[in-house]
């Protein structure tokens, strides 16, 4: 039971951080005119969060 709660909290936290990073990526694309940087930040963070969630499910 306790590990389920910790897993749930880590997943919720990682999704929250993902939304923050997506916001930063959009800021990079629109305000700084850095499309490559914004897209790479969003892509890298999305891959990391997806792999983290998969590892939490497999564990």
Backbone as CSV, one residue per row, in Angstrom:
resi,resn,N_x,N_y,N_z,CA_x,CA_y,CA_z,C_x,C_y,C_z
1,UNK,0.826,-1.196,0.000,0.000,0.000,0.000,0.866,1.254,0.000
2,UNK,1.909,1.234,0.811,2.749,2.416,0.918,3.505,2.684,-0.383
3,UNK,3.956,1.640,-1.047,4.664,1.854,-2.308,3.725,2.377,-3.391
4,UNK,2.465,1.975,-3.354,1.491,2.496,-4.314,1.318,4.000,-4.137
5,UNK,1.271,4.461,-2.900,1.118,5.890,-2.627,2.349,6.651,-3.111
6,UNK,3.540,6.120,-2.836,4.764,6.774,-3.292,4.839,6.786,-4.816
7,UNK,4.486,5.693,-5.457,4.484,5.634,-6.914,3.517,6.661,-7.492
8,UNK,2.337,6.740,-6.914,1.342,7.699,-7.376,1.844,9.134,-7.215
9,UNK,2.468,9.436,-6.076,2.989,10.782,-5.848,4.125,11.123,-6.817
10,UNK,4.998,10.167,-7.085,6.078,10.408,-8.037,5.541,10.625,-9.445
11,UNK,4.541,9.871,-9.832,3.963,10.037,-11.163,3.277,11.395,-11.285
12,UNK,2.522,11.789,-10.273,1.847,13.091,-10.301,2.880,14.218,-10.337
13,UNK,3.939,14.095,-9.550,4.991,15.112,-9.545,5.693,15.192,-10.888
14,UNK,5.971,14.054,-11.485,6.653,14.070,-12.779,5.765,14.664,-13.863
15,UNK,4.472,14.426,-13.812,3.558,15.026,-14.791,3.480,16.540,-14.582
16,UNK,3.488,16.982,-13.319,3.494,18.411,-13.025,4.760,19.075,-13.576
17,UNK,5.904,18.442,-13.368,7.159,18.976,-13.888,7.148,18.967,-15.417
18,UNK,6.554,17.944,-16.012,6.452,17.886,-17.468,5.663,19.076,-18.001
19,UNK,4.567,19.443,-17.357,3.791,20.597,-17.794,4.601,21.886,-17.671
20,UNK,5.400,21.999,-16.609,6.262,23.170,-16.450,7.291,23.241,-17.571
21,UNK,7.879,22.101,-17.911,8.893,22.065,-18.965,8.269,22.352,-20.326
22,UNK,7.076,21.851,-20.563,6.388,22.156,-21.822,6.126,23.662,-21.921
23,UNK,5.761,24.272,-20.806,5.573,25.728,-20.793,6.858,26.465,-21.125
24,UNK,7.978,25.981,-20.582,9.264,26.592,-20.892,9.629,26.380,-22.359
25,UNK,9.332,25.218,-22.891,9.603,24.953,-24.297,8.801,25.865,-25.206
26,UNK,7.545,26.087,-24.864,6.706,26.996,-25.650,7.240,28.421,-25.548
27,UNK,7.714,28.801,-24.366,8.334,30.117,-24.194,9.565,30.254,-25.078
28,UNK,10.392,29.224,-25.125,11.588,29.244,-25.977,11.200,29.400,-27.442
29,UNK,10.167,28.705,-27.857,9.765,28.755,-29.262,9.171,30.121,-29.616
30,UNK,8.278,30.646,-28.785,7.561,31.862,-29.147,8.343,33.138,-28.838
31,UNK,8.889,33.247,-27.640,9.517,34.495,-27.226,10.974,34.608,-27.667
32,UNK,11.726,33.531,-27.524,13.151,33.582,-27.838,13.449,33.209,-29.285
33,UNK,12.423,32.778,-30.023,12.563,32.364,-31.429,13.598,31.248,-31.590
34,UNK,13.610,30.323,-30.629,14.550,29.213,-30.643,13.745,27.916,-30.798
35,UNK,13.385,27.596,-32.034,12.534,26.433,-32.282,13.246,25.130,-31.943
36,UNK,14.507,25.021,-32.346,15.237,23.787,-32.088,15.389,23.539,-30.587
37,UNK,15.705,24.570,-29.836,15.856,24.423,-28.385,14.544,24.062,-27.705
38,UNK,13.464,24.717,-28.084,12.162,24.432,-27.481,11.672,23.034,-27.800
39,UNK,11.820,22.629,-29.044,11.371,21.293,-29.434,12.218,20.221,-28.768
40,UNK,13.524,20.446,-28.664,14.384,19.442,-28.042,14.124,19.329,-26.541
41,UNK,13.855,20.436,-25.881,13.534,20.393,-24.447,12.235,19.624,-24.219
42,UNK,11.223,19.911,-25.016,9.945,19.230,-24.867,10.085,17.746,-25.173
43,UNK,10.785,17.409,-26.240,10.945,16.006,-26.622,11.727,15.226,-25.580
44,UNK,12.842,15.772,-25.130,13.663,15.087,-24.139,12.901,14.870,-22.840
45,UNK,12.197,15.888,-22.360,11.467,15.743,-21.104,10.297,14.769,-21.252
46,UNK,9.648,14.759,-22.407,8.555,13.819,-22.639,9.061,12.379,-22.627
47,UNK,10.195,12.141,-23.266,10.778,10.793,-23.267,11.159,10.366,-21.860
48,UNK,11.759,11.262,-21.100,12.166,10.927,-19.735,10.955,10.586,-18.872
49,UNK,9.899,11.364,-18.950,8.716,11.115,-18.125,8.027,9.818,-18.547
50,UNK,7.926,9.564,-19.841,7.294,8.324,-20.298,8.096,7.113,-19.826
51,UNK,9.412,7.163,-19.965,10.240,6.042,-19.497,10.155,5.868,-17.980
52,UNK,10.072,6.987,-17.244,9.934,6.907,-15.790,8.620,6.239,-15.403
53,UNK,7.535,6.614,-16.058,6.235,6.008,-15.745,6.221,4.535,-16.105
54,UNK,6.832,4.186,-17.232,6.914,2.777,-17.616,7.703,1.977,-16.580
55,UNK,8.806,2.536,-16.102,9.606,1.840,-15.087,8.832,1.696,-13.775
56,UNK,8.025,2.677,-13.429,7.221,2.572,-12.204,6.150,1.490,-12.355
57,UNK,5.598,1.355,-13.542,4.572,0.329,-13.770,5.191,-1.055,-13.781
58,UNK,6.341,-1.188,-14.444,7.004,-2.493,-14.522,7.500,-2.960,-13.163
59,UNK,7.998,-2.022,-12.376,8.531,-2.359,-11.060,7.472,-3.018,-10.221
